[in-house]
Amino acid sequence: MKQEKYSLILFIFLILPSVAHLLESIMIFHMHTQMPLFVFAGFLMTPFFKKKFPNFFMKWNRSGIPGILLVILVWSYWQIPRAMDDALTHSYVEIFKFISLPFLVGIPLRDSWQKIRNNGQFIFLVYLLATLIVTGFLYIWVDEQICNNYLIIEQQTLGWGSLAMAACLLLYLFYRQFERDEGV
């Protein structure tokens, strides 16, 4: 029960206008802090929703694949520079961000993670790695302002941050692979 309370507190904290404005004012905080925290809030909410709606999760996400596909679809949308811009300029897109990241990414991710097993988890992590690399190089190499609400230097900072996260994820994937090989 504590976990659900913490998730609600985190969610309410993140949607407070002053907190949202602070996290959205710097591009790297917007993409690498606010968005993952919304996903984490949904991740923490999952046990509550699984208790409330057990048949829904059993019926629609039995194998975990539909949930992971939903996660990939929604997360990919939020990696598009235009989506981040729209979230800053249109309140209905920002509300969609506040709802989609916890409820369409965080909850399905936690529900699906154990169901998809090692190979599915590895494929999902490789997708995240590829996404981080592509967005990282996109923000670094493009010399034009991709996001209207952020400066080019902020875009480049986000690009380098994405590549740093990709490097960390790559190290984790190597560690995970060697760990599996030693366990066999």
Buried (B, 14 or more C-beta within 10 A) or exposed (E): EEEBEBBBEBBEEBBEEEBBEEBBEBBBBBBBBBBBBBBBBBBBBBBBBBEEEEEEBEEEBEEBEBBBEBBBEBBEBBBEBEBBBBBBEEEEBBEBBBEBBBBBBBBBBBBBBEBBEEEBBBEBBEBBBEBBBEBBBBBBEBEEEBBEBBEBEBBBBBBEBBBEBBBEBBEEBEEBEEEEEEEE
